[in-house]
């Protein structure tokens, strides 16, 4: 009963108070949220984290306002818990605009982990309204946040992220560049083809020239799979043929080139693929055979 739970909230025992908080989170009584808000204001760090988790369990739009307030808490763990909770309730269409607006502000938090969790929450919501804040996160001063933002943009899959992700291909962090390449492949916009070809060509900024060959080839393959009518196909084929024949590339990378050529389905690739049937690497031979069979 609610009255008994509320009584336990006044207990001197923190264990009993935490138990009462959890019980309120499982309650369907509309008064539970108000009670949790009160204990949040009066409680210590441990209680405040438990209150946020209890609010998450309530799970309806009434918890958004107190969770937004919790984003201003002095304790990092409390703010992180509030961000995670908002990420879960943000899928509610009624709550989504309020939650996304709040999470966008969190991207200015001084703590890197809090910002990372905010990007993760936006990714979890995953609708088009999350693109703008995620693009801001793509310019974060911490590379970990930029990596997470690029990955999230790839999952959301909106074409408005293509140009910013192309710009991120010159990021100082290899991991950010790799995440941006993968995101472009997932989005599948043909405008990414030229920049991805440049990634394959660029040997002036190691490890872009070699370290991202496989990622870029995978991205090109995904784009060709999603959009076969590509005007730049012949230029892609010429480059991929060159890389297919380059034995300094490892077998897995050359196999990706062979598979990409097959996905493009351009006649110029037939002869090089026939030659690849004699490659020393069995994976390359197998992918060449698959490509010729398409």
C-alpha positions as CSV (number, residue, x, y, z in Angstrom):
1,X,0.0,0.0,0.0
2,X,1.2,3.5,-0.9
3,X,0.8,4.9,2.7
4,X,3.2,2.2,4.1
5,X,5.7,2.9,1.3
6,X,5.6,6.6,2.0
7,X,6.1,5.9,5.7
8,X,9.2,3.9,4.9
9,X,10.6,6.9,3.0
10,X,10.9,8.6,6.4
11,X,12.9,5.8,7.9
12,X,16.3,6.4,9.4
13,X,17.5,3.2,7.7
14,X,18.8,4.0,4.2
15,X,18.2,0.4,3.2
16,X,14.5,0.8,4.0
17,X,14.3,4.1,2.2
18,X,16.0,2.6,-1.0
19,X,13.5,-0.3,-0.8
20,X,10.6,2.2,-0.6
21,X,12.0,4.1,-3.6
22,X,12.1,0.9,-5.6
23,X,8.5,0.1,-4.6
24,X,7.4,3.6,-5.8
25,X,9.0,2.9,-9.1
26,X,6.9,-0.2,-9.5
27,X,3.7,1.5,-8.4
28,X,1.0,2.6,-10.8
29,X,-0.3,5.2,-8.3
30,X,0.1,8.7,-9.9
31,X,1.2,10.1,-6.5
32,X,4.4,8.0,-6.8
33,X,6.2,10.5,-9.1
34,X,5.6,13.4,-6.7
35,X,6.9,11.3,-3.8
36,X,10.0,10.4,-5.7
37,X,10.6,14.1,-6.6
38,X,10.5,15.0,-3.0
39,X,12.9,12.4,-1.9
40,X,15.2,13.4,-4.7
41,X,15.4,16.9,-3.4
42,X,16.1,15.7,0.2
43,X,18.2,12.6,-0.5
44,X,21.9,12.0,-0.6
45,X,23.8,10.8,-3.8
46,X,22.9,7.1,-3.3
47,X,19.2,7.9,-2.8
48,X,19.1,10.3,-5.8
49,X,20.5,7.6,-8.1
50,X,17.9,5.2,-6.9
51,X,15.2,7.8,-7.4
52,X,16.2,8.3,-11.0
53,X,16.2,4.6,-11.6
54,X,12.8,4.3,-10.0
55,X,11.4,7.1,-12.2
56,X,12.7,5.2,-15.2
57,X,10.6,2.2,-14.1
58,X,7.5,4.4,-13.9
59,X,8.1,4.9,-17.7
60,X,5.4,7.4,-18.6
61,X,5.7,11.0,-19.7
62,X,5.2,12.4,-16.2
63,X,8.7,11.4,-15.4
64,X,10.3,13.7,-18.0
65,X,10.2,16.9,-15.9
66,X,11.9,15.4,-12.8
67,X,14.5,13.6,-15.0
68,X,15.3,16.9,-16.7
69,X,15.9,18.5,-13.3
70,X,18.1,15.6,-12.4
71,X,20.4,16.5,-15.4
72,X,21.5,19.5,-13.3
73,X,22.6,17.4,-10.4
74,X,26.1,18.0,-9.0
75,X,26.9,14.3,-9.1
76,X,28.0,12.7,-12.3
77,X,26.4,9.3,-11.6
78,X,23.1,11.0,-11.0
79,X,23.3,12.9,-14.3
80,X,24.3,9.7,-16.2
81,X,21.4,7.8,-14.7
82,X,19.0,10.6,-15.7
83,X,20.4,10.6,-19.3
84,X,19.9,6.8,-19.5
85,X,16.4,7.1,-18.2
86,X,15.5,9.8,-20.7
87,X,16.9,7.7,-23.5
88,X,14.4,5.0,-22.7
89,X,11.4,7.2,-22.3
90,X,12.4,9.3,-25.4
91,X,10.8,6.7,-27.7
92,X,7.4,7.9,-26.5
93,X,6.2,10.1,-29.3
94,X,4.7,12.6,-26.8
95,X,7.9,12.8,-24.7
96,X,10.4,12.7,-27.6
97,X,10.6,16.5,-28.4
98,X,11.1,17.4,-24.7
99,X,13.7,14.6,-24.2
100,X,15.7,15.4,-27.3
101,X,15.8,19.1,-26.3
102,X,17.1,18.2,-22.9
103,X,19.7,15.8,-24.2
104,X,20.9,18.3,-26.6
105,X,21.8,20.6,-23.7
106,X,23.5,17.7,-22.0
107,X,26.0,17.6,-24.9
108,X,27.5,20.7,-23.3
109,X,28.1,18.9,-20.0
110,X,31.7,19.3,-18.7
111,X,32.0,15.6,-18.2
112,X,32.9,13.4,-21.2
113,X,31.1,10.3,-19.9
114,X,27.9,12.3,-19.4
115,X,28.1,13.5,-23.0
116,X,28.8,10.0,-24.2
117,X,25.7,8.7,-22.5
118,X,23.7,11.6,-24.0
119,X,24.8,10.5,-27.5
120,X,23.9,6.9,-26.7
121,X,20.5,8.1,-25.5
122,X,19.9,10.0,-28.7
123,X,20.9,7.0,-30.7
124,X,18.4,4.9,-28.8
125,X,15.6,7.4,-29.7
126,X,16.8,7.3,-33.3
127,X,14.4,9.5,-35.0
128,X,15.1,12.4,-37.5
129,X,15.0,15.0,-34.7
130,X,18.1,13.5,-33.1
131,X,20.2,14.3,-36.2
132,X,20.9,18.0,-35.3
133,X,22.2,17.3,-31.8
134,X,24.2,14.3,-33.1
135,X,25.9,16.5,-35.7
136,X,26.9,18.9,-32.9
137,X,28.3,15.9,-31.0
138,X,30.3,15.0,-34.1
139,X,32.4,18.2,-33.4
140,X,32.9,17.4,-29.7
141,X,36.4,18.1,-28.4
142,X,36.7,14.5,-27.2
143,X,37.3,11.9,-29.9
144,X,35.3,9.2,-28.0
145,X,32.2,11.4,-28.3
146,X,32.8,12.0,-32.0
147,X,33.1,8.3,-32.6
148,X,29.8,7.6,-30.8
149,X,28.1,10.5,-32.7
150,X,29.3,9.1,-36.1
151,X,28.1,5.6,-35.2
152,X,24.7,7.0,-34.1
153,X,24.3,9.0,-37.3
154,X,24.9,5.9,-39.3
155,X,22.2,4.1,-37.3
156,X,19.7,6.9,-37.7
157,X,20.5,6.9,-41.5
158,X,19.4,10.4,-42.5
159,X,20.9,11.9,-45.6
160,X,21.4,15.3,-44.0
161,X,24.3,13.7,-42.1
162,X,26.3,12.9,-45.2
163,X,28.2,16.1,-45.7
164,X,29.2,16.4,-42.1
165,X,30.3,12.8,-42.1
166,X,32.3,13.4,-45.2
167,X,34.0,16.3,-43.4
168,X,34.8,14.0,-40.5
169,X,36.9,11.8,-42.9
170,X,39.7,14.2,-42.2
171,X,39.4,14.0,-38.5
172,X,42.7,13.7,-36.6
173,X,41.4,10.5,-35.0
174,X,41.6,7.3,-37.1
175,X,38.8,5.8,-35.1
176,X,36.5,8.8,-35.9
177,X,37.4,8.5,-39.6
178,X,36.6,4.8,-39.5
179,X,33.3,5.4,-37.8
180,X,32.4,8.1,-40.3
181,X,33.3,5.8,-43.2
182,X,31.1,3.0,-41.8
183,X,28.3,5.5,-41.2
184,X,28.4,6.7,-44.8
185,X,28.1,3.1,-45.9
186,X,25.1,2.5,-43.8
187,X,23.4,5.7,-45.0
188,X,24.1,4.7,-48.6
189,X,24.0,8.1,-50.2
190,X,25.8,8.3,-53.6
191,X,27.3,11.6,-52.7
192,X,29.7,9.7,-50.4
193,X,31.2,7.8,-53.3
194,X,33.7,10.4,-54.4
195,X,35.1,11.1,-50.9
196,X,35.3,7.3,-50.2
197,X,37.3,6.9,-53.4
198,X,39.6,9.6,-52.1
199,X,40.0,7.7,-48.8
200,X,41.1,4.7,-50.8
201,X,43.5,6.8,-52.9
202,X,45.0,8.8,-50.0
203,X,48.4,7.6,-48.9
204,X,49.6,10.9,-47.5
205,X,48.0,10.6,-44.1
206,X,48.8,7.2,-42.7
207,X,46.9,5.2,-41.6
208,X,44.1,6.4,-43.9
209,X,45.8,5.1,-47.0
210,X,46.0,1.5,-45.7
211,X,44.3,1.3,-42.4
212,X,40.9,2.4,-43.8
213,X,41.0,0.6,-47.1
214,X,38.8,-2.3,-45.8
215,X,36.3,0.1,-44.1
216,X,36.0,2.2,-47.2
217,X,35.6,-0.8,-49.5
218,X,32.9,-2.1,-47.2
219,X,31.1,1.3,-47.3
220,X,31.3,1.4,-51.1
221,X,29.9,-2.1,-51.3
222,X,27.0,-1.2,-49.1
223,X,26.3,1.9,-51.2
224,X,26.3,-0.1,-54.4
225,X,24.0,-2.6,-52.8
226,X,21.5,0.1,-51.8
227,X,21.8,2.1,-55.0
228,X,22.9,0.2,-58.2
229,X,22.3,3.1,-60.7
230,X,25.5,5.0,-60.1
231,X,27.0,7.4,-62.7
232,X,30.4,7.2,-61.1
233,X,30.5,3.4,-61.5
234,X,33.2,3.4,-64.1
235,X,35.5,5.5,-61.9
236,X,34.9,3.2,-59.0
237,X,35.6,0.2,-61.1
238,X,38.9,1.5,-62.3
239,X,40.1,2.2,-58.8
240,X,38.8,-1.1,-57.4
241,X,40.5,-3.0,-60.2
242,X,43.8,-1.3,-59.4
243,X,43.4,-2.3,-55.7
244,X,42.3,-5.8,-56.5
245,X,45.5,-6.3,-58.4
246,X,47.7,-4.8,-55.8
247,X,49.2,-7.6,-53.8
248,X,50.4,-5.3,-51.1
249,X,46.7,-5.3,-49.9
250,X,45.9,-8.3,-47.8
251,X,43.5,-11.0,-49.0
252,X,40.5,-9.8,-47.1
253,X,40.8,-6.3,-48.5
254,X,41.3,-7.6,-52.1
255,X,38.3,-9.8,-51.5
256,X,36.2,-6.8,-50.6
257,X,37.3,-5.1,-53.8
258,X,36.2,-8.2,-55.8
259,X,32.8,-8.3,-54.0
260,X,32.3,-4.6,-54.6
261,X,33.0,-5.0,-58.3
262,X,30.4,-7.7,-58.4
263,X,27.9,-5.5,-56.7
264,X,28.5,-2.8,-59.2
265,X,27.8,-5.2,-62.1
266,X,29.8,-3.1,-64.6
267,X,31.2,-5.0,-67.7
268,X,34.7,-3.5,-67.3
269,X,35.1,-5.6,-64.1
270,X,34.7,-9.0,-65.8
271,X,38.2,-9.5,-67.0
272,X,39.9,-8.5,-63.8
273,X,37.6,-10.8,-61.8
274,X,38.4,-13.7,-64.2
275,X,42.1,-13.1,-63.4
276,X,41.3,-13.0,-59.7
277,X,40.1,-16.6,-60.0
278,X,43.8,-17.5,-60.0
279,X,44.7,-15.3,-57.0
280,X,46.9,-17.0,-54.3
281,X,44.3,-16.2,-51.7
282,X,41.3,-18.5,-51.5
283,X,39.0,-15.8,-50.1
284,X,39.8,-13.6,-53.1
285,X,39.2,-16.5,-55.5
286,X,35.8,-17.2,-53.8
287,X,34.7,-13.6,-53.8
288,X,35.7,-13.3,-57.5
289,X,33.7,-16.4,-58.4
290,X,30.7,-15.0,-56.5
291,X,31.0,-11.7,-58.2
292,X,31.2,-13.3,-61.7
293,X,28.1,-15.3,-60.9
294,X,25.9,-12.2,-60.3
